Amino acid sequence: MLTNLDMPNPLTAQAAVFVALAQLAELHPNLPGAYITTSQITPTEVHVLLDSPADLEAWRLATHADADDVQLSDLQGDRKLLFTAPLGRITLRVYTVFAPAPLVVAA
């Protein structure tokens, strides 16, 4: 069984994450839902996985992140869009992974 000594960052260390996300949801009730994770190892960092580039754009606008801060990378044949944004005392790492559109060749 784990003791308090084994857990340097208890759940209360992550409280800022829950507060910031609740405030974001209150300010932007139509923001697309996401798969959200945080960790006791990095209690002020949040990973936000979204379903599409359009969802990522909605989150970018809501967090006032600059469009130039969005990074595009290749991920084993898929594409990944990512940006990092401060939200109060926490840091959001917001990303989506998607298949690239097929090239269309006109005959």
Secondary structure, DSSP 8 states (H G I E B T S, - for coil): ---GGG-SS-GGGGHHHHHHHHHHHHH-TTS---EEEE-SSSTTEEEEEESSHHHHHHHHHHTT--GGG-EEEEETTEEEEEEEEEETTEEEEEEEEE---------
